[in-house]
Amino acid sequence: MSSPIPRRLLPHFATVDRYSGMSKSGPIYGGSVELECIRIEPVKQNALSSLGDAKNDRFLLFIDSKNSRPVGFIPAIKDRVTFQGQAMVVRTITPFYGSGSSVHHYEVRLA
């Protein structure tokens, strides 16, 4: 079993607003979750969607399976994450496995 990411490396907190649909005026969000003991790092990655739209990832969110709070909570695609006053949308979620079949941590790309 691999050890969790140490808490000293998870100094950040953020708010996740759950995506619930679209209206004529834009996305609708409902229900907020406070994430604690996470890590958010700036990144610069450009990707093209199948329609040729440019996607600019701004941050990478690390959620540890053991030390991040609430335990077991993973945001979904299109959820809004607010960190230090900046609102971003979840674009991709990638689980990373430790030894065995359990997830060690998640990396969430925010655009």
N, C-alpha and C positions, 0 to 999 in steps of 0.2 A: 504494500500500500504506500503510495507517495504522500509526502507530508503536505499540509496545506500551505498556501502563501502566507508568510508571516504577517501579523497585523501591522507591524511597523511599515510594511510596504503597501498597506491599504489605508492611506490617510484621508481619503475623500468621502464626501456624501453628496447625494443628488436626489432629486424628486422625479418620479416616473408618473406620468399621466397616461392612463390606459386609453388607447384608441378605441372608439366605439362606432365610428362610421363617418359618412360625409353628408354635408348639407350644401345648399347652394352657396353659402358663404365660406365654406371650407371644412376642414376636419373637425369632428366632434370628439372631445375627450371627457372621460368620466372616471372618477375614482383615482385617487393619488396614493402612491406608495413611496415612503422614504427609504432610500438605500443608504446603508452605512457600511463602513469598512470596505470600500471599493477603491479602485485606482482608475483614474482617467488621464490619458496622455494625448497630447496633440499629435495628429498624423497628417500627412499629405498624400492622398492616394486618389487618383482619377480613374474612373472606370466608365465604360460605355454600356448602356443598357441595350437590349435587343432592338430598341427603336432608335438607337444612336444618341440618346440623351446622356449628357455628361453627369456623373454622380461624383461629387466631391466630398469624401469623408473628411471630417474635421477632427474627430476625437475617437479614441479607442477606449472602451470601458472594459475593465477586468472585474469579473465577479467570481470570487472564490467559493467553492462548494461548501466549505466548512466555516470560514471566518467572516464572510460577508453577511449582512443582515438586511432583511429577514432571510433566514436560511431557506433555501429552496426556491426563492422568487427569482424568475428570469423574465425580463421584459419581452414583449412580443414585437414583431415587425410592425412599424408605423406608430408605436408608442412614442410619446414625447418625453425626452429626458432634459431636465433643467439642471445645469451645473454652473455655479458662479454667475448666475444671471443670464446665461446663454441657453436658449432652447434649441434642441436638436431632435431629429427623428431617427429612430432605430432603423437601420438599413439591412444589416445582416447579423446573425447570431451564430457563433461557431463554438461547439463544445470541444474541449481538449481533455483527453483521457490520460489518467495516470497509469500506474501499473494495475493490471486487471481491467475490469469492465466499467468501473465507476468514473464519473466525470470529475476531473481535478479542478477545472475552472472554465468559465465561458469568456469569450472575447466578443464584444458587441461593437460593431462599427456604427458610428453616429454621423449623420450628414446634416 
